[in-house]
């Protein structure tokens, strides 16, 4: 006769059924080593890699994604989530926009502002950190996203700035960091 430990079985079932979440942190357009345009092969490779990684996360039951809605990595990642949600026809995939302050996109160039507005219109939820800008609102937004995520998906080459601070914070609270920067996924020597 086989005996089963019911508590162990329940714990395994809970782990198997657990839904996880992910947030994005990465660079603004000017910090990327290539232009963020679909005519550049390096950008196309980056966008494909990002979309493939998000698809992999969705297939592994990561269904909630947090974006900070900054120009560059955040907006591109959010667009990938929306694209995949439609492609998978998966209404369980959720996009949450963490907005650091109300006028965040006020000074965005028109093309980035249009993308920002399109994402906000299609997102499942919007979380406003503050009505107005204050020193530290981006930091607070990033902490909110990391605190609510199991994974942090990033493009990080080791440069100083908000992405570095967010990655370090995520690691300090034992979040799994997935770095799309070529050669860095398993190499910690990229840190400066």
Secondary structure as a PSIPRED ss2 file (coil, helix, strand):
# PSIPRED VFORMAT (PSIPRED V4.0)

   1 X C   1.000  0.000  0.000
   2 X C   1.000  0.000  0.000
   3 X C   1.000  0.000  0.000
   4 X C   1.000  0.000  0.000
   5 X C   1.000  0.000  0.000
   6 X H   0.000  1.000  0.000
   7 X H   0.000  1.000  0.000
   8 X H   0.000  1.000  0.000
   9 X H   0.000  1.000  0.000
  10 X H   0.000  1.000  0.000
  11 X H   0.000  1.000  0.000
  12 X H   0.000  1.000  0.000
  13 X H   0.000  1.000  0.000
  14 X H   0.000  1.000  0.000
  15 X H   0.000  1.000  0.000
  16 X H   0.000  1.000  0.000
  17 X H   0.000  1.000  0.000
  18 X C   1.000  0.000  0.000
  19 X C   1.000  0.000  0.000
  20 X E   0.000  0.000  1.000
  21 X E   0.000  0.000  1.000
  22 X E   0.000  0.000  1.000
  23 X E   0.000  0.000  1.000
  24 X E   0.000  0.000  1.000
  25 X E   0.000  0.000  1.000
  26 X C   1.000  0.000  0.000
  27 X C   1.000  0.000  0.000
  28 X C   1.000  0.000  0.000
  29 X H   0.000  1.000  0.000
  30 X H   0.000  1.000  0.000
  31 X H   0.000  1.000  0.000
  32 X C   1.000  0.000  0.000
  33 X C   1.000  0.000  0.000
  34 X C   1.000  0.000  0.000
  35 X C   1.000  0.000  0.000
  36 X C   1.000  0.000  0.000
  37 X C   1.000  0.000  0.000
  38 X C   1.000  0.000  0.000
  39 X C   1.000  0.000  0.000
  40 X C   1.000  0.000  0.000
  41 X H   0.000  1.000  0.000
  42 X H   0.000  1.000  0.000
  43 X H   0.000  1.000  0.000
  44 X H   0.000  1.000  0.000
  45 X H   0.000  1.000  0.000
  46 X H   0.000  1.000  0.000
  47 X H   0.000  1.000  0.000
  48 X H   0.000  1.000  0.000
  49 X H   0.000  1.000  0.000
  50 X H   0.000  1.000  0.000
  51 X H   0.000  1.000  0.000
  52 X H   0.000  1.000  0.000
  53 X H   0.000  1.000  0.000
  54 X H   0.000  1.000  0.000
  55 X H   0.000  1.000  0.000
  56 X H   0.000  1.000  0.000
  57 X H   0.000  1.000  0.000
  58 X H   0.000  1.000  0.000
  59 X H   0.000  1.000  0.000
  60 X C   1.000  0.000  0.000
  61 X C   1.000  0.000  0.000
  62 X E   0.000  0.000  1.000
  63 X E   0.000  0.000  1.000
  64 X E   0.000  0.000  1.000
  65 X E   0.000  0.000  1.000
  66 X E   0.000  0.000  1.000
  67 X E   0.000  0.000  1.000
  68 X C   1.000  0.000  0.000
  69 X C   1.000  0.000  0.000
  70 X C   1.000  0.000  0.000
  71 X C   1.000  0.000  0.000
  72 X C   1.000  0.000  0.000
  73 X H   0.000  1.000  0.000
  74 X H   0.000  1.000  0.000
  75 X H   0.000  1.000  0.000
  76 X H   0.000  1.000  0.000
  77 X H   0.000  1.000  0.000
  78 X H   0.000  1.000  0.000
  79 X H   0.000  1.000  0.000
  80 X H   0.000  1.000  0.000
  81 X H   0.000  1.000  0.000
  82 X H   0.000  1.000  0.000
  83 X H   0.000  1.000  0.000
  84 X H   0.000  1.000  0.000
  85 X H   0.000  1.000  0.000
  86 X H   0.000  1.000  0.000
  87 X H   0.000  1.000  0.000
  88 X C   1.000  0.000  0.000
  89 X C   1.000  0.000  0.000
  90 X C   1.000  0.000  0.000
  91 X C   1.000  0.000  0.000
  92 X C   1.000  0.000  0.000
  93 X C   1.000  0.000  0.000
  94 X E   0.000  0.000  1.000
  95 X E   0.000  0.000  1.000
  96 X E   0.000  0.000  1.000
  97 X E   0.000  0.000  1.000
  98 X E   0.000  0.000  1.000
  99 X E   0.000  0.000  1.000
 100 X C   1.000  0.000  0.000
 101 X C   1.000  0.000  0.000
 102 X C   1.000  0.000  0.000
 103 X C   1.000  0.000  0.000
 104 X C   1.000  0.000  0.000
 105 X C   1.000  0.000  0.000
 106 X C   1.000  0.000  0.000
 107 X C   1.000  0.000  0.000
 108 X C   1.000  0.000  0.000
 109 X C   1.000  0.000  0.000
 110 X H   0.000  1.000  0.000
 111 X H   0.000  1.000  0.000
 112 X H   0.000  1.000  0.000
 113 X H   0.000  1.000  0.000
 114 X H   0.000  1.000  0.000
 115 X H   0.000  1.000  0.000
 116 X H   0.000  1.000  0.000
 117 X H   0.000  1.000  0.000
 118 X H   0.000  1.000  0.000
 119 X H   0.000  1.000  0.000
 120 X H   0.000  1.000  0.000
 121 X H   0.000  1.000  0.000
 122 X H   0.000  1.000  0.000
 123 X C   1.000  0.000  0.000
 124 X C   1.000  0.000  0.000
 125 X E   0.000  0.000  1.000
 126 X E   0.000  0.000  1.000
 127 X E   0.000  0.000  1.000
 128 X E   0.000  0.000  1.000
 129 X C   1.000  0.000  0.000
 130 X C   1.000  0.000  0.000
 131 X C   1.000  0.000  0.000
 132 X C   1.000  0.000  0.000
 133 X C   1.000  0.000  0.000
 134 X C   1.000  0.000  0.000
 135 X C   1.000  0.000  0.000
 136 X C   1.000  0.000  0.000
 137 X H   0.000  1.000  0.000
 138 X H   0.000  1.000  0.000
 139 X H   0.000  1.000  0.000
 140 X H   0.000  1.000  0.000
 141 X H   0.000  1.000  0.000
 142 X H   0.000  1.000  0.000
 143 X H   0.000  1.000  0.000
 144 X H   0.000  1.000  0.000
 145 X H   0.000  1.000  0.000
 146 X H   0.000  1.000  0.000
 147 X H   0.000  1.000  0.000
 148 X C   1.000  0.000  0.000
 149 X C   1.000  0.000  0.000
 150 X C   1.000  0.000  0.000
 151 X E   0.000  0.000  1.000
 152 X E   0.000  0.000  1.000
 153 X E   0.000  0.000  1.000
 154 X E   0.000  0.000  1.000
 155 X C   1.000  0.000  0.000
 156 X C   1.000  0.000  0.000
 157 X C   1.000  0.000  0.000
 158 X C   1.000  0.000  0.000
 159 X C   1.000  0.000  0.000
 160 X C   1.000  0.000  0.000
 161 X C   1.000  0.000  0.000
 162 X H   0.000  1.000  0.000
 163 X H   0.000  1.000  0.000
 164 X H   0.000  1.000  0.000
 165 X H   0.000  1.000  0.000
 166 X H   0.000  1.000  0.000
 167 X H   0.000  1.000  0.000
 168 X H   0.000  1.000  0.000
 169 X H   0.000  1.000  0.000
 170 X H   0.000  1.000  0.000
 171 X H   0.000  1.000  0.000
 172 X H   0.000  1.000  0.000
 173 X C   1.000  0.000  0.000
 174 X C   1.000  0.000  0.000
 175 X C   1.000  0.000  0.000
 176 X E   0.000  0.000  1.000
 177 X E   0.000  0.000  1.000
 178 X E   0.000  0.000  1.000
 179 X E   0.000  0.000  1.000
 180 X C   1.000  0.000  0.000
 181 X C   1.000  0.000  0.000
 182 X C   1.000  0.000  0.000
 183 X C   1.000  0.000  0.000
 184 X C   1.000  0.000  0.000
 185 X C   1.000  0.000  0.000
 186 X C   1.000  0.000  0.000
 187 X C   1.000  0.000  0.000
 188 X H   0.000  1.000  0.000
 189 X H   0.000  1.000  0.000
 190 X H   0.000  1.000  0.000
 191 X C   1.000  0.000  0.000
 192 X C   1.000  0.000  0.000
